[in-house]
Amino acid sequence: MGELGRPTVLHEWRKKRRKRTLSFQPNFDSNISVLKIFPGFDPEIIDKVMERGARGIIIEGFGPGNVPSQDEYSIIPKIEKAIKKNIPIVIANQMERGTTNLNAYEAGFVSAKAGAISSKDMTSEATVAKLMWALTKTGNMREIKEIIEKDLAGEIES
């Protein structure tokens, strides 16, 4: 939306003008986890997060959202397991101004095929808030995906 600094700048191109009435819906489900992927990440961590009852998981992958997808470090079986348990998995990226594109490389494509949702170009903070909000709106995975991937208030540029 803008840049905080001296001076603070609001970008006109990020302001959305809509002809609808704003509806205040402040419900959030904070029972989510954010996991940052790193070389040697143990996929069993995802099992532990699910065991503790997380209702949603955000995984910050490499580059445009790549995740380990081969050998003993593959998290694809864990993504599939979470989806079967109706736990949405959102793939984000670790770059400050990055875009998650799960179709760019095979490592992202297989996570999308397993049921993961792309955070597109949302910040980590926006992704967290949006997932917490979406979980209070519906338990339907398709609807959660639609909410996450839809620009509601200028949080998604592309």
Rosetta blueprint (number, residue, H / E / L):
1 M L
2 G E
3 E E
4 L L
5 G L
6 R L
7 P L
8 T L
9 V E
10 L E
11 H L
12 E H
13 W H
14 R H
15 K L
16 K L
17 R L
18 R L
19 K L
20 R L
21 T L
22 L L
23 S L
24 F L
25 Q L
26 P L
27 N L
28 F L
29 D L
30 S L
31 N L
32 I E
33 S E
34 V E
35 L E
36 K E
37 I L
38 F L
39 P L
40 G L
41 F L
42 D L
43 P L
44 E H
45 I H
46 I H
47 D H
48 K H
49 V H
50 M H
51 E H
52 R L
53 G L
54 A L
55 R L
56 G E
57 I E
58 I E
59 I E
60 E E
61 G E
62 F E
63 G L
64 P L
65 G L
66 N E
67 V L
68 P L
69 S L
70 Q L
71 D H
72 E H
73 Y H
74 S L
75 I L
76 I H
77 P H
78 K H
79 I H
80 E H
81 K H
82 A H
83 I H
84 K H
85 K L
86 N L
87 I L
88 P L
89 I E
90 V E
91 I E
92 A E
93 N E
94 Q L
95 M L
96 E L
97 R L
98 G L
99 T L
100 T L
101 N L
102 L L
103 N L
104 A L
105 Y L
106 E H
107 A H
108 G H
109 F H
110 V H
111 S H
112 A H
113 K H
114 A L
115 G L
116 A L
117 I E
118 S E
119 S L
120 K L
121 D L
122 M L
123 T L
124 S H
125 E H
126 A H
127 T H
128 V H
129 A H
130 K H
131 L H
132 M H
133 W H
134 A H
135 L H
136 T H
137 K H
138 T L
139 G L
140 N L
141 M H
142 R H
143 E H
144 I H
145 K H
146 E H
147 I H
148 I H
149 E H
150 K L
151 D L
152 L L
153 A L
154 G L
155 E L
156 I L
157 E L
158 S L
